[in-house]
């Protein structure tokens, strides 16, 4: 039996032990959906443990409230165990399966991929563009395509995004089947209404009472919830910027870069600023987190995703600010390399936790509405 499989088995067994104790106590029932969902079970197999671990939002309220936490002999500390199990689910259900080791070395993998995409794109542009192109300023509609032809830009992005979507879709279907999500859940308006509300508001980063997570000690704060919201909505606005840019170019015949007060630029700027605030804030909070409740095993996954999102955002904002200068060609190459690298690594990163958590919430369904 491999070391990875031994660790996986031990984490699942430890979760089963802890959940059995928690099921007898039930003191934390009001904190999040994990504990009400837990009470529906008398025993906890791997499928149930995976489901409950992905319902967990890592607010650590249960750790700080628990009378059996370390140094008690019961040694109850669910957050880091659930975090380890979530990392297991990412590796277990990923497609293609050969990519599973990438979750264990995610920071190194992301750094290699991003570096390669930036370097290869730089070399290609130096070889295939006319002399002086990368040292000159380019302004007006179509300026970006003087550096990298539209067919290349869209073609590379299309291949990467289509593969990523296929990988994430297959992985999500595998997880949904394993955790017991059924057609009844998928076709229930009540389940969808409750799930969308919970995801859109990130209500379970409120600690069960709306006062927020325990970021450092027993003091509650909504900072983590707010930084997550900046990150989530910032990413959504950047996606909206890309979609509106496609409409401008394909349907309206307008070429990028667009005017500063056009919709693509306004959406992209707002999203980029939101991502910088959100990712920077989350990295800062991770450094201040309570050491015993901190999921050390998942820090590699968390940091890799947050740093990538921040680099993409900062490079995009710099490109916007300096797009009429001679620095634009190189800023465009760096930004596109970071974007391509991000989407190459996306199916094998912490990004999938949002999808798995949404599916777990969808299974839990209307019970969400009973929580504050």
C-alpha positions in Angstrom: 0.0 0.0 0.0 1.4 3.4 -1.0 2.2 6.1 1.5 -0.5 8.3 -0.2 -3.1 5.5 0.2 -2.2 4.9 3.8 -2.5 8.7 4.5 -5.9 8.8 2.7 -7.2 5.8 4.7 -6.1 7.2 8.0 -7.7 10.6 7.3 -11.0 8.9 6.5 -10.8 6.7 9.6 -10.0 9.7 11.7 -13.0 11.6 10.3 -15.3 8.6 11.0 -14.0 8.6 14.6 -14.6 12.3 15.1 -18.0 12.3 13.5 -19.1 9.5 15.8 -18.2 11.6 18.8 -19.8 14.7 17.3 -23.0 12.8 16.5 -23.3 11.9 20.1 -22.6 15.5 21.3 -24.4 17.7 18.6 -23.3 20.9 20.4 -22.4 22.5 17.0 -25.6 21.8 15.1 -26.3 25.5 14.5 -22.9 26.4 13.1 -23.1 25.0 9.5 -24.8 22.3 7.4 -22.2 19.7 8.3 -23.7 18.9 11.7 -27.4 18.7 10.7 -26.4 16.6 7.7 -24.3 14.4 10.0 -27.3 13.6 12.2 -28.9 11.8 9.2 -26.3 9.0 9.6 -25.5 6.5 12.2 -22.3 5.4 10.6 -19.9 7.1 8.2 -18.5 5.4 5.1 -16.1 7.1 2.7 -18.9 8.5 0.5 -20.6 10.2 3.5 -17.3 11.5 4.8 -16.5 13.0 1.4 -19.9 14.6 1.3 -19.6 16.1 4.8 -16.0 17.3 4.3 -17.1 19.3 1.2 -20.0 20.8 3.1 -17.4 22.2 5.5 -16.5 25.9 4.9 -13.5 25.8 7.2 -14.9 28.5 9.5 -13.3 26.6 12.5 -16.3 27.6 14.7 -16.6 23.9 15.7 -13.0 23.8 16.9 -13.3 26.9 19.1 -16.6 25.7 20.6 -15.6 22.1 21.2 -15.2 20.9 24.8 -13.3 17.8 23.5 -10.7 19.6 21.4 -7.0 19.1 22.2 -5.6 18.6 24.8 -8.7 16.6 25.7 -8.2 12.8 25.3 -10.9 12.7 22.6 -8.7 15.1 20.5 -11.6 16.4 18.4 -10.4 18.8 15.7 -12.5 18.4 12.5 -11.3 21.4 10.3 -7.8 20.1 9.4 -9.1 16.5 8.9 -11.9 17.7 6.6 -9.3 19.8 4.7 -7.1 16.8 4.1 -10.1 14.8 2.9 -11.2 17.5 0.5 -7.7 17.4 -1.0 -8.2 13.6 -1.3 -11.5 14.1 -3.2 -9.8 16.5 -5.7 -7.2 13.8 -6.5 -9.6 10.8 -6.4 -12.1 12.2 -8.9 -9.9 14.2 -11.2 -10.0 13.5 -14.9 -7.7 12.3 -16.3 -6.8 10.1 -13.3 -3.1 10.4 -14.1 -3.2 14.0 -13.0 -3.9 13.1 -9.4 -0.3 13.6 -8.2 -0.5 17.3 -9.4 -2.7 18.1 -6.3 0.1 16.9 -4.0 2.7 19.2 -5.6 0.4 21.9 -6.8 2.6 24.9 -6.1 5.5 23.5 -8.0 3.3 22.3 -10.8 1.6 25.8 -11.2 5.0 27.6 -11.0 6.4 25.3 -13.8 3.4 25.6 -16.1 3.1 29.4 -15.7 6.8 29.9 -16.3 6.7 27.7 -19.4 3.7 29.5 -20.9 5.3 32.9 -20.4 8.7 31.8 -21.7 7.3 29.9 -24.7 5.0 32.7 -25.7 7.9 35.2 -25.4 10.1 33.1 -27.6 7.4 32.5 -30.2 6.7 36.3 -30.4 10.4 37.1 -30.8 10.8 34.5 -33.6 7.6 35.2 -35.5 6.9 38.9 -35.2 8.4 41.6 -37.4 11.6 43.2 -36.0 10.8 46.0 -33.6 7.2 44.9 -32.9 7.9 44.1 -29.3 9.8 47.3 -28.7 7.2 49.7 -30.2 4.0 51.2 -28.9 0.8 50.2 -30.6 -2.4 52.2 -30.1 -6.0 52.2 -31.3 -8.4 49.4 -32.1 -6.6 46.1 -32.9 -3.3 47.2 -31.2 -3.1 43.9 -29.3 -3.3 41.9 -32.5 -0.3 43.7 -33.9 1.6 41.8 -31.2 -0.3 38.4 -31.2 -2.7 37.7 -34.1 -6.3 37.2 -33.1 -6.4 33.6 -34.5 -3.5 32.7 -32.2 -4.9 34.4 -29.1 -8.3 32.9 -29.5 -7.1 29.5 -30.7 -4.7 28.8 -27.8 -7.3 30.0 -25.3 -10.1 27.9 -26.9 -8.1 24.7 -26.8 -7.0 25.3 -23.1 -10.5 26.3 -22.0 -12.3 23.4 -23.7 -10.0 20.9 -22.2 -10.4 22.5 -18.8 -14.2 22.5 -19.0 -14.2 18.8 -20.1 -11.9 17.9 -17.2 -13.9 19.8 -14.6 -17.2 18.4 -15.9 -16.1 14.8 -15.7 -14.5 15.3 -12.2 -17.7 17.0 -10.9 -19.9 14.2 -12.3 -17.7 11.6 -10.6 -17.9 13.4 -7.3 -21.6 14.0 -7.5 -22.2 10.3 -8.1 -20.0 9.3 -5.3 -21.5 11.7 -2.7 -25.0 10.6 -3.4 -26.4 13.5 -5.5 -29.4 12.2 -7.3 -31.8 13.3 -10.0 -34.3 14.3 -7.3 -31.8 16.8 -6.0 -30.9 18.1 -9.4 -34.6 18.6 -10.4 -35.7 20.2 -7.1 -36.3 24.0 -7.4 -36.1 24.2 -3.6 -32.6 22.6 -3.5 -31.4 25.0 -6.3 -32.9 28.1 -4.6 -31.2 27.2 -1.3 -27.9 26.4 -2.9 -27.7 29.5 -5.0 -28.5 31.7 -2.0 -25.8 30.0 0.1 -23.2 30.3 -2.6 -24.0 33.8 -3.7 -23.9 35.1 -0.1 -21.2 32.7 1.3 -23.5 32.4 4.3 -21.5 29.6 5.9 -18.5 31.8 6.2 -20.6 33.6 8.8 -19.8 31.0 11.4 -23.4 30.0 11.8 -24.4 33.2 13.6 -23.5 35.8 11.0 -20.5 37.2 13.0 -17.9 35.5 10.8 -15.1 33.0 11.1 -12.5 32.6 13.8 -9.4 33.8 12.0 -6.9 33.9 14.8 -8.6 33.0 18.2 -12.1 33.0 19.7 -12.8 36.5 18.2 -15.3 36.4 15.3 -14.7 38.4 12.1 -16.3 38.5 8.7 -13.0 39.5 7.0 -12.6 36.0 5.5 -16.1 36.1 4.2 -15.6 39.5 2.6 -12.2 38.6 1.1 -13.8 35.4 -0.4 -16.6 37.6 -1.8 -14.1 40.0 -3.4 -12.3 36.9 -5.0 -15.5 35.2 -6.1 -17.2 38.3 -7.6 -13.9 39.6 -9.0 -13.4 36.4 -10.9 -17.0 36.6 -12.1 -16.6 40.2 -13.3 -13.4 39.2 -15.2 -15.3 36.4 -16.9 -18.1 38.9 -17.7 -15.5 41.2 -19.2 -14.2 38.4 -21.5 -17.8 37.6 -22.6 -18.7 41.2 -23.4 -15.4 41.6 -25.2 -16.3 38.6 -27.4 -19.7 40.3 -28.1 -18.0 43.6 -29.0 -15.6 41.9 -31.4 -17.7 39.1 -33.0 -21.1 40.9 -33.2 -20.4 44.6 -33.1 -17.1 44.6 -35.1 -15.1 46.5 -32.5 -11.5 45.5 -31.8 -9.7 45.5 -28.5 -8.3 47.4 -26.7 -11.6 49.0 -26.0 -12.2 52.6 -24.6 -11.7 53.0 -20.9 -15.4 53.4 -20.2 -16.6 50.5 -22.3 -18.3 47.6 -20.6 -15.4 45.1 -21.1 -12.9 47.5 -19.5 -15.2 48.5 -16.7 -16.0 44.9 -15.8 -12.4 43.8 -16.2 -11.0 46.6 -14.1 -13.5 46.1 -11.3 -12.9 42.3 -11.4 -9.1 42.8 -11.3 -9.2 45.1 -8.4 -11.6 42.8 -6.6 -9.3 39.8 -7.2 -6.2 41.7 -5.9 -8.1 42.7 -2.7 -9.6 39.3 -2.2 -6.5 37.1 -2.8 -4.2 39.5 -0.9 -6.6 39.5 2.0 -6.9 35.7 2.1 -3.2 35.2 1.9 -2.8 37.7 4.8 -5.5 35.9 6.9 -3.8 32.5 6.3 -0.7 33.8 8.0 -2.7 34.8 11.0 -4.8 31.7 11.3 -5.0 29.7 14.5 -2.2 27.1 14.2 -4.1 24.1 15.5 -7.2 24.7 13.3 -5.1 25.6 10.3 -5.2 23.0 7.5 -1.5 22.7 7.0 -1.8 20.0 4.3 -3.9 22.2 2.1 -1.8 25.3 2.2 0.0 24.3 -0.9 -3.3 24.1 -2.8 -4.6 27.4 -1.3 -1.5 29.4 -1.9 -0.9 28.2 -5.5 -4.4 29.3 -6.6 -4.4 32.6 -4.7 -1.0 33.6 -6.0 -1.9 32.7 -9.6 -5.1 34.8 -9.4 -3.3 37.7 -8.0 -0.6 37.6 -10.7 -3.2 37.4 -13.5 -5.0 40.4 -12.0 -2.0 42.6 -11.4 -0.6 41.9 -14.9 -4.0 42.7 -16.4 -4.3 46.0 -14.5 -0.7 47.0 -15.5 -1.5 46.2 -19.1 -4.6 48.5 -18.9 -2.6 51.3 -17.3 0.3 51.1 -19.8 -1.4 49.9 -22.9 -0.5 53.0 -24.9 3.2 52.8 -24.0 6.1 50.8 -25.6 5.8 48.4 -22.6 2.5 47.1 -23.9 3.8 44.2 -26.1 5.7 42.6 -23.3 3.0 43.3 -20.7 0.5 41.6 -23.1 2.7 38.6 -23.5 3.3 38.2 -19.8 -0.5 38.7 -19.0 -1.5 36.2 -21.7 1.1 33.7 -20.5 -0.2 34.0 -16.9 -3.8 33.6 -18.1 -3.0 30.6 -20.3 -1.0 29.0 -17.4 -3.9 29.6 -15.0 -6.4 27.8 -17.2 -4.0 24.9 -17.9 -3.7 24.3 -14.2 -7.3 25.2 -13.2 -8.8 21.6 -13.4 -5.9 20.4 -11.1 -6.1 23.2 -8.6 -8.0 24.3 -5.5 -10.5 26.0 -7.9 -12.5 22.8 -8.1 -13.4 23.1 -4.4 -16.1 25.6 -5.3 -17.8 23.2 -7.6 -17.6 20.2 -5.2 -18.9 22.4 -2.3 -21.8 23.6 -4.5 -22.7 20.0 -5.3 -22.5 19.0 -1.7 -24.8 22.0 -0.8 -27.2 21.0 -3.6 -27.5 17.5 -2.0 -28.2 19.1 1.4 -30.7 21.4 -0.2 -33.6 23.2 1.7 -32.0 22.5 5.1 -29.7 25.4 4.2 -32.6 27.9 4.6 -32.9 26.9 8.2 -29.5 28.4 9.0 -28.8 32.2 9.5 
